[in-house]
């Protein structure tokens, strides 16, 4: 579970308000889609959920643990995939995954079982002995995904996770997200692809200019707007108002 209460964030010595007193709860057992136009505050929110940035005010809890007061313990519960797979290019793929395994103290037998399963699923196993510098963008994205899921975290935080993935890998990831949520755990992800959000999400949140303007199911959004249109059209109507 992710709990965000009264969170605000400014940049430029308080001149730019990126988030304005947002409140959000992402429940166990659901896939939650976080939607918004560029510059709306999605990545700022995600960076605060994962402890990369500190909020100016408010609290963020991961499974009841305050990310600011107890960041190390909270981060043990999180698997994070950023929007850009910038990783250690001089390492080999397996060296990177072993580094991540060491950071999260994943036992070796469990570690290699997970690496084998995930690298087979994403069809990257043969590339793990190669330098990351030789990887394509999509291969780097797959490696980051494997690293994020290696310690079997209960809370997945995924920022545009399907960008760069081939159709088969994207399909596999969506199946994994569904299975993870169905097991009673949490998936929070941002996307610009409305069709993916419409098919996959149990609930969505829409952010505009640093403020949450809607949280709920697609059916609730349609009822609110008195319109049975697609999520894409409803989203465009909302953010243009």
N, C-alpha and C positions, 0 to 999 in steps of 0.2 A: 504494500500500500504506500502511496505517496500522498502526503498532506501538505498543502501550501496555504498558509494563512497570513493575510495582510502583507504580502511581499511587494516591496517597491525597490526600484533600482534606477539610479541616475548616472549619467556619464558627463564628462566635461565640467567637473566641479559643480554639478547640480543643474547645469543648463539644459541637458537633454534627458528627458524622462523616458527611460526605456520600458519600465513597468510601473503601473500605478495601482498599488493596493490590490493585487490579485489574490483570489481565493480559488482553490481547486483541490478536489479529492479524486485520486485515481484508485479504484478499489481493487482488492484481490479478485482474481478470476475474470478479469476483463481485458480486452484490447482497447486502449484509449487512443484515439487519433487527435493530434494537436495540429490545428490548421490555422493559416493566416497568411496574408501577403508578405512579401519581402519587407523587412524592417519593422514588422509588427511586434516583435519581442519573443519569437519562438526560441531562437538560439540562446538568447539571454536567460530565458526561463530554464532551458535545459542545462546550461552551464551552472546555474544556481542549484538545481536539483542534484547535480553530480558533484557539487562542491568546488568547481573550478572558479566560480565567482561567489562572493558573499553578498547577500542582500543588504540594502541600506536599512531596511526595517522588515519586520515579520519573521515567520519561522517556516522551515521546511523540514519535514520528518520522513524518513524512510523506514517503513516497518516500525514506527514509533520512536526511532532514533533521530535526534536533532543533527542535521548535517553540519551545522556550524559548531555546536558544542562538542560533538563526538564524531568528527569527520572520518577517522580511520574505521571505526566500527560500522558507521553507516555505509561507507563505500564497499565494505565486504559484501553487502547485500545487492550491489548494483553491477549490472553488465552494461557498459556504455559503448555505443558506436557513434562517433562524431560524424559530422556531415562531410568531412574531408579526411581520407585515410592517410594522414601524415605520420609515418612511422620510421623506425631506425633502418634507413636504406642500406647501411653497411653490414647489417646482420643477415644471416640466412633465415629463411622462414621458420625452421625448427628452433633456431637460437632465440628468435623473438618469442615464440610460444613457450619455450622453457623459461625465459625471463618472466613472462606473465605468470606462469605457473609458480615460480619462486615467490613473486610478489604476493600472490594470494595463498601461498603455502598449500598448494594442491599436491597431495601425495603422488609419488611417481607412478604407481600402478593405475590410479584413477586418471592421472594426467594423460598418460599415453593412450589409455582407452578412449578418453574424450577426444584427443587429437585425431586418433585414427577414425573414429566415427564421424566427426565433423569434417575432416579433410576429405574423406570419401564422399560424404554427402554433397560437398561443394566442389568436388572434382579438382582438388588442388594438392592432393597428397604427393604426387610425383614432383611437385615444384618446391616442396619444403626444404630440400637440400640446396636450393639455389639462392643466390643473393636477392634480397628484396628489391634492390636497385634494378633488377632485370624484370620485375613484375609489371604487368599492365595495371591500369587503374582498377579494373574489375578484380584482378587477382589480389591486389592490396586490400580492396574492400572485403573480400572473402577472408583474408588473413586476420583483419581487424575483427570481423564477426566471430571467428573461431576463438580469438584471444578474449573477446568480451564474454563469451559463453563458457570458457574453459573451467571456471570455478563454480559452474552451475548456480548462478545467482538467481534469487527469487524475483528481483525487479529488473526488467529490461528497459533501458532508456536508449532509444534508437532515433538518431537524427537523420532523416532522409536515407534509410538503410538500403534501399533498393537501387539507388543511383549507381550506375556502372555495372550492376549485376546482369548476367545473361538471363533470358526468360526462365530457364530451368532452375537456376539458383534462386531467382526471385520467388518462384513457385515453392521451392523447398523452404525458403525462409518464412514465407507466409504460413505454410503448414506448421512449421516449428512454433511460430508465434501463437497460432491457434491452440496447439497442443499445450503450450506453456500456460496460457490463460485458462484452458479447460482443467488444468491440474490444480487450479486455485491460486495461481501466481499472477504477477502483474506485468503487463506490457504497455509501455508508453512510447508512442512514436510520432514523429512529425513527418508530414508529406505534403507535396504540392499536387500529387496525383489523386484527384477526387474519386476516380473510379475505384482505386485501391481502398481508399478510406470507406467508401460506400459499401463495398463488398465485405470488408474485413472487420470493421470496428463495431464494438458493442455500444460505445458512446463516443462522442466527439466533443472537443472544446475548440471554439473559434476565438482568436485573439486579434484585436485591431488597435493599432496605436497604443500598445502597452496595456490594454484593458480587455478583460474577458467579456465578450458580448453574447456568448451562448455556450451552455454545457448541457448535453443530453443526448438522447438517441435521435436517429434520423427521423423516425416517426414523430417524435416530439417536436423536432424542428419543422416538419411539414405541417403539423397541427398548429404550431405557433404562427407560421406564415400563411396558414390557410391555403396551402399550395402543395400538390402532390408531385412536384417536379423533382428532377435529379438533384443530388447533393451539389454538383458543380454549379447549377443555375441558382440554387438557394444560397450557396456560399457567395457567389458573385453579387447577388442582390443585397446581402447583408453588408458586405464590406464596402459597397458603393454608396450606401445610405449615409 
